[in-house]
Amino acid sequence: MSNHDFDPDLPDLPAPKKIPFADALAALLDVDNPLPPRYLYRFSDLEPEEIRDLHKIWGQIPAWRRKALMEDLALLFGDDYLLSFEAICRIGLKDPEAAIRVLSLSGLLEYEVEDLIPVFLNLLVTDSQAEVRAAAASALGKYIYEGEIEELKPKSLRLIEERLLSVLKGSDTPLVRRRALESMGYSSRKELPTLIESAFNTQENEWMASALFAMGRTCDKRWQEHVVPMLNHVQPAIRMEAARAAGEIEIAAAGEQLIELLEDDNAEVRMAAAWSLSQIGGEDAQEALNLMFKSTDDPEEIEFIEAAIDNLIFNQSVQFYSIMDFDRDNDDEDFDDDDFDEFDDGDLEDYYENDEEDFDEDYED
C-alpha cells in the first residue's frame, strides 16, 4: 500500500460536506486502509477543540502516515490557496520526526505567523537535525523581507538578523550556514555584500549557488558582473541560480543568454530562464517564450510557460503605463489628457497582437 492517499493527478475533488472531525481522526488512525482524499479537506481551518483532539491522537499515528499526511496536505494547498493547514503545521513543528518538522516549517511560510518567530529561532540553533535547522533558516527569510518593507518591528528584524549572522559565521554545517546566507539576501545590513562576495569566491559550487541566490534577493545591480558569466557555468544548479538572479535584478544584458537557456538540458534551468525573461522583458522575450511554448509537450512546462507569458505581458503593460504617466507629468504641453484618453485597452491589445497571433491560435487549439 502506498504511503500517500492523495493523488495530485486525480480530477479536482469538490470540497466535502461537513464531515464529523471524529470520523476524520478515526480514518487517520485506521492505517489498514487508505485515507479517503475527501478527508484531507477536513484538516483545513480547524476549530480550537478540533486542534486539541488532533493533538491528543497525533502520537498514535504511525510516523510514515503522519509524514504522508503532511506531504498530501502540501500538495492540496498548492492547488487551493483558500485552504489553511496552519494548525496542523503548528502541531508538526514538535513532531519527533525531522522530516515532519521540515514539512511543517515549509507549510507555515504562506501564513502570517509572527508569533512563531521565537519558535523558528529556537529551531535554528537547538534542533538536533541539520535539515530542520536549515529549514528554519530558510523560513526566517520572509521576516527579513517584511522588516525591510517595514511590516515587521525593527526590534524583531534585528533579532532575526543577528541570529542568522551568528549561524552564518559559526560552525554549523555548510547547509545550515548557506540557508542563513540566502535568507540574509533580503537584508540591507552593511556587512552583507562582503559575506556574499566571500561565499561566491570560495569557488565551491554549493556556496556559489547560495551566493547567487542571495544576490538575486538583494535586487542590487552591483552583482551583474558576477551573475552574467555564471549563466554559462557547467553546473546546472549554478546556471539556474544565475538565471533566477538575472531576473530578480532585472539584468537586461542577460536577455540573449537567457533565451539560449530556454533550450538547456536541465528543466529547472529552462524554467528559471523563462521566468526571468518575463521579469526583464525586451523585444525578443515574448517571441522566445512563445516558441518555447510551441516546442514542449510537457504539461507542467506548458503551465509554467503560460504563467511566464502572462507575467511578461503584465509587466510590459505596467511599464508602458508608467512611461505614459511620466510623460504626462513632465511633458504636459506635448501630451495632454485628451491624448491619453485616445489610448485605450484596445490599443494595448494591438501592441501585443503581432507577436501573439500565432501563439493565440495554438493556445486556443
Wavefront OBJ file of the C-alpha trace (Angstrom):
o trace
v 0.000 0.000 0.000
v 1.295 3.453 -0.876
v 2.159 5.840 1.926
v 0.213 8.515 0.077
v -3.562 8.721 -0.033
v -3.821 11.807 -2.230
v -3.064 11.654 -5.946
v -2.488 15.169 -7.373
v -3.242 13.839 -10.859
v -6.799 12.864 -9.926
v -9.608 15.158 -11.102
v -10.299 18.067 -8.757
v -12.270 16.882 -5.759
v -15.146 19.020 -4.583
v -14.975 20.284 -1.033
v -16.802 17.656 1.049
v -19.874 18.223 3.110
v -19.181 18.755 6.760
v -17.541 15.573 7.964
v -17.551 14.970 11.735
v -13.982 15.547 12.833
v -14.114 12.395 14.930
v -14.659 10.456 11.703
v -11.665 12.107 10.102
v -9.479 11.214 13.084
v -10.731 7.628 13.080
v -9.926 7.332 9.382
v -6.482 8.750 10.028
v -5.809 6.146 12.703
v -7.099 3.319 10.515
v -3.728 2.550 8.908
v -5.017 -0.645 7.282
v -6.993 1.458 4.823
v -6.092 4.483 2.706
v -7.329 7.810 3.992
v -10.123 8.904 1.607
v -8.942 12.043 -0.221
v -12.048 13.990 0.791
v -10.937 13.709 4.415
v -7.854 15.801 3.654
v -10.040 18.881 3.265
v -11.335 18.328 6.777
v -7.957 19.272 8.232
v -8.300 22.818 6.918
v -9.387 25.697 9.182
v -9.624 23.620 12.354
v -11.581 24.858 15.345
v -9.795 25.105 18.746
v -11.435 21.942 20.104
v -10.546 20.070 16.914
v -6.917 21.147 17.275
v -6.905 19.755 20.799
v -8.412 16.455 19.649
v -5.862 16.130 16.830
v -3.011 16.914 19.199
v -4.162 14.183 21.580
v -4.009 11.413 18.984
v -1.061 12.751 16.949
v 1.446 10.464 18.634
v -0.743 7.417 17.997
v -0.480 7.877 14.229
v 2.475 5.963 12.742
v 5.325 8.207 11.626
v 5.030 7.129 8.000
v 1.383 8.173 7.910
v 2.000 11.490 9.642
v 4.643 12.262 7.028
v 2.404 11.151 4.146
v -0.426 13.272 5.526
v 1.751 16.395 5.654
v 3.013 15.774 2.126
v -0.520 15.280 0.817
v -1.750 18.443 2.538
v 1.112 20.386 0.945
v 0.040 19.140 -2.496
v -3.569 20.015 -1.788
v -2.658 23.501 -0.587
v -0.663 24.042 -3.766
v -3.873 23.537 -5.744
v -6.179 25.556 -3.481
v -4.790 28.500 -1.551
v -8.136 29.077 0.157
v -7.375 26.107 2.386
v -5.490 26.636 5.621
v -3.441 23.929 7.300
v -1.703 26.265 9.724
v -2.969 24.446 12.820
v -1.697 21.018 11.816
v 1.641 22.521 10.759
v 1.993 24.060 14.206
v 1.473 20.622 15.719
v 4.035 19.190 13.311
v 6.734 21.603 14.499
v 7.073 19.476 17.650
v 6.946 16.123 15.894
v 9.807 13.737 16.813
v 10.406 13.053 13.107
v 12.752 15.582 11.496
v 11.113 15.230 8.078
v 7.755 16.218 9.543
v 9.250 19.237 11.292
v 10.730 20.300 7.945
v 7.388 19.878 6.177
v 5.684 21.866 8.913
v 8.163 24.717 8.627
v 7.641 24.842 4.869
v 3.889 24.695 5.270
v 3.856 27.733 7.552
v 5.626 30.020 5.075
v 2.354 31.098 3.496
v 0.818 32.340 6.747
v 1.269 35.458 8.848
v 2.731 33.725 11.894
v 4.898 36.314 13.619
v 4.155 34.719 16.964
v 6.220 31.739 15.796
v 9.378 33.759 15.188
v 10.804 32.705 18.607
v 9.986 29.074 17.757
v 11.765 29.308 14.407
v 14.772 30.982 16.031
v 14.902 28.237 18.636
v 14.754 25.502 15.975
v 17.539 27.274 14.084
v 20.018 26.849 16.918
v 18.792 23.944 19.033
v 17.229 21.335 16.758
v 19.264 18.133 16.643
v 18.900 17.710 12.863
v 20.699 19.913 10.341
v 17.859 19.623 7.829
v 15.473 21.179 10.353
v 17.897 23.954 11.290
v 18.364 24.674 7.588
v 14.593 24.803 7.032
v 14.239 27.195 9.972
v 16.943 29.426 8.494
v 15.047 29.493 5.188
v 11.730 30.204 6.905
v 13.187 33.284 8.606
v 13.948 34.913 5.244
v 10.345 36.083 4.774
v 10.548 38.017 8.037
v 13.677 39.833 6.947
v 11.829 40.869 3.804
v 8.874 42.041 5.885
v 11.240 44.004 8.083
v 12.822 45.698 5.082
v 9.409 46.872 3.859
v 8.528 47.988 7.403
v 5.884 45.349 8.056
v 7.831 43.869 10.984
v 9.018 45.642 14.110
v 12.662 46.802 13.850
v 13.458 45.007 17.101
v 12.254 41.678 15.677
v 14.146 42.277 12.444
v 17.395 42.951 14.291
v 16.971 39.830 16.406
v 16.468 37.628 13.348
v 19.394 39.198 11.502
v 21.741 38.797 14.450
v 20.792 35.159 14.924
v 21.240 34.353 11.244
v 24.559 36.196 11.089
v 25.736 34.275 14.133
v 24.857 30.991 12.443
v 26.411 32.070 9.139
v 29.707 32.962 10.813
v 29.597 29.981 13.174
v 30.479 26.298 12.947
v 27.169 24.753 11.901
v 27.013 22.536 8.831
v 27.505 24.196 5.423
v 23.848 23.520 4.554
v 22.551 25.488 7.538
v 25.021 28.326 7.018
v 24.172 28.560 3.311
v 20.465 28.798 4.086
v 21.236 31.570 6.556
v 23.101 33.467 3.829
v 20.204 33.030 1.411
v 17.724 34.440 3.932
v 20.035 37.354 4.685
v 19.855 38.248 0.980
v 16.815 40.405 1.752
v 18.709 42.384 4.377
v 20.187 45.851 3.915
v 22.870 45.208 6.536
v 26.144 46.804 5.501
v 28.160 43.625 6.052
v 26.018 41.542 3.691
v 27.820 42.334 0.381
v 31.112 41.183 1.881
v 29.538 37.948 3.101
v 28.003 37.251 -0.307
v 31.283 38.034 -2.043
v 33.180 35.703 0.282
v 30.739 32.865 -0.355
v 30.947 33.384 -4.099
v 34.749 33.461 -4.061
v 35.012 30.067 -2.378
v 34.648 28.552 -5.868
v 32.663 25.767 -4.172
v 29.586 25.019 -6.232
v 27.074 24.898 -3.379
v 28.343 28.114 -1.806
v 28.403 29.843 -5.190
v 24.791 28.786 -5.809
v 23.728 30.182 -2.429
v 25.647 33.395 -3.091
v 23.845 33.826 -6.414
v 20.522 33.144 -4.676
v 21.307 35.886 -2.149
v 22.434 38.257 -4.922
v 19.056 37.904 -6.574
v 17.267 38.753 -3.358
v 19.260 41.956 -2.957
v 17.966 43.238 -6.344
v 21.274 45.130 -6.500
v 22.820 45.897 -9.890
v 26.297 45.628 -8.359
v 26.134 41.851 -8.827
v 25.707 41.926 -12.597
v 29.373 41.176 -13.276
v 29.127 38.086 -11.062
v 25.777 36.827 -12.319
v 26.101 37.063 -16.106
v 29.211 34.839 -16.512
v 27.562 32.152 -14.365
v 24.777 31.734 -16.921
v 27.218 29.547 -18.849
v 28.522 27.572 -15.870
v 28.954 23.832 -16.297
v 26.875 23.074 -13.168
v 23.078 23.211 -13.733
v 22.430 24.409 -10.174
v 24.646 27.432 -10.710
v 23.147 28.200 -14.134
v 19.697 28.027 -12.553
v 20.553 30.379 -9.697
v 22.305 32.773 -12.069
v 19.251 32.783 -14.340
v 16.979 33.419 -11.390
v 19.195 36.222 -10.079
v 19.340 37.859 -13.508
v 15.559 38.174 -13.434
v 15.326 39.433 -9.856
v 17.998 42.067 -10.538
v 16.492 42.742 -13.993
v 19.780 42.495 -15.865
v 18.804 43.470 -19.384
v 22.234 42.464 -20.717
v 21.444 38.846 -19.795
v 18.483 38.620 -22.188
v 20.261 36.864 -25.055
v 21.859 34.276 -22.781
v 18.552 33.637 -21.018
v 16.910 32.959 -24.372
v 19.636 30.410 -25.089
v 18.960 28.776 -21.721
v 15.369 28.118 -22.767
v 16.847 25.119 -24.601
v 19.018 23.958 -21.701
v 19.115 20.220 -20.989
v 18.040 20.874 -17.397
v 14.350 21.598 -16.838
v 14.947 23.771 -13.760
v 17.376 25.927 -15.712
v 14.837 26.321 -18.518
v 12.093 27.341 -16.126
v 14.323 29.817 -14.283
v 15.346 31.386 -17.582
v 11.730 31.600 -18.766
v 10.561 33.366 -15.628
v 13.493 35.766 -15.646
v 12.725 36.732 -19.233
v 9.193 37.525 -18.096
v 10.664 39.853 -15.471
v 13.221 41.543 -17.716
v 11.181 41.757 -20.918
v 12.730 43.008 -24.114
v 11.868 42.809 -27.795
v 12.723 39.134 -28.204
v 11.452 37.802 -24.858
v 7.849 37.171 -25.831
v 8.751 35.584 -29.168
v 11.218 33.275 -27.416
v 8.653 32.246 -24.806
v 6.029 31.649 -27.489
v 8.429 29.389 -29.377
v 9.234 27.538 -26.177
v 5.515 27.039 -25.569
v 5.049 25.561 -29.021
v 8.011 23.201 -28.758
v 7.161 21.442 -25.491
v 4.583 18.788 -24.745
v 5.275 18.547 -21.010
v 2.098 19.624 -19.134
v 3.999 21.174 -16.226
v 6.271 23.150 -18.540
v 3.294 24.308 -20.596
v 1.543 25.589 -17.477
v 4.689 27.323 -16.276
v 5.388 28.969 -19.641
v 1.795 30.216 -19.833
v 2.293 31.854 -16.443
v 5.589 33.376 -17.599
v 3.971 34.819 -20.726
v 1.146 36.279 -18.633
v 3.707 37.795 -16.269
v 5.660 39.256 -19.191
v 2.559 40.877 -20.703
v 1.536 42.248 -17.314
v 4.987 43.717 -16.677
v 5.089 45.263 -20.141
v 1.701 46.879 -19.636
v 2.769 48.259 -16.254
v 5.952 49.666 -17.781
v 4.005 51.167 -20.672
v 1.504 52.967 -18.466
v 4.300 54.085 -16.136
v 6.029 55.721 -19.088
v 2.752 57.349 -20.093
v 2.266 58.706 -16.573
v 5.824 60.033 -16.559
v 5.301 61.771 -19.893
v 2.052 63.308 -18.704
v 3.727 64.684 -15.587
v 6.796 66.027 -17.355
v 5.610 66.996 -20.820
v 2.072 68.305 -20.457
v 2.375 70.543 -23.488
v 3.018 67.633 -25.840
v 0.825 65.022 -24.149
v -2.394 66.158 -22.540
v -5.380 64.313 -21.099
v -7.134 64.217 -24.444
v -4.178 62.416 -25.985
v -4.148 59.892 -23.160
v -7.867 59.254 -23.438
v -7.399 58.248 -27.045
v -5.204 55.329 -25.953
v -7.382 52.586 -24.501
v -7.093 48.902 -23.691
v -7.777 48.048 -27.306
v -4.594 49.858 -28.307
v -2.653 47.880 -25.755
v -4.008 44.651 -27.202
v -2.887 45.810 -30.644
v 0.553 46.440 -29.173
v 0.900 42.711 -28.499
v -1.214 41.395 -31.361
v 1.545 40.810 -33.905
v 3.755 38.903 -31.503
v 0.935 36.804 -30.075
v -1.043 35.953 -33.197
v 0.491 32.522 -33.802
v 0.638 31.731 -30.097
v -3.030 32.544 -29.597
v -4.061 30.160 -32.370
v -2.102 27.290 -30.859
v -3.326 28.105 -27.371
v -6.946 28.011 -28.436
v -6.392 24.645 -30.171
l 1 2 3 4 5 6 7 8 9 10 11 12 13 14 15 16 17 18 19 20 21 22 23 24 25 26 27 28 29 30 31 32 33 34 35 36 37 38 39 40 41 42 43 44 45 46 47 48 49 50 51 52 53 54 55 56 57 58 59 60 61 62 63 64 65 66 67 68 69 70 71 72 73 74 75 76 77 78 79 80 81 82 83 84 85 86 87 88 89 90 91 92 93 94 95 96 97 98 99 100 101 102 103 104 105 106 107 108 109 110 111 112 113 114 115 116 117 118 119 120 121 122 123 124 125 126 127 128 129 130 131 132 133 134 135 136 137 138 139 140 141 142 143 144 145 146 147 148 149 150 151 152 153 154 155 156 157 158 159 160 161 162 163 164 165 166 167 168 169 170 171 172 173 174 175 176 177 178 179 180 181 182 183 184 185 186 187 188 189 190 191 192 193 194 195 196 197 198 199 200 201 202 203 204 205 206 207 208 209 210 211 212 213 214 215 216 217 218 219 220 221 222 223 224 225 226 227 228 229 230 231 232 233 234 235 236 237 238 239 240 241 242 243 244 245 246 247 248 249 250 251 252 253 254 255 256 257 258 259 260 261 262 263 264 265 266 267 268 269 270 271 272 273 274 275 276 277 278 279 280 281 282 283 284 285 286 287 288 289 290 291 292 293 294 295 296 297 298 299 300 301 302 303 304 305 306 307 308 309 310 311 312 313 314 315 316 317 318 319 320 321 322 323 324 325 326 327 328 329 330 331 332 333 334 335 336 337 338 339 340 341 342 343 344 345 346 347 348 349 350 351 352 353 354 355 356 357 358 359 360 361 362 363 364 365
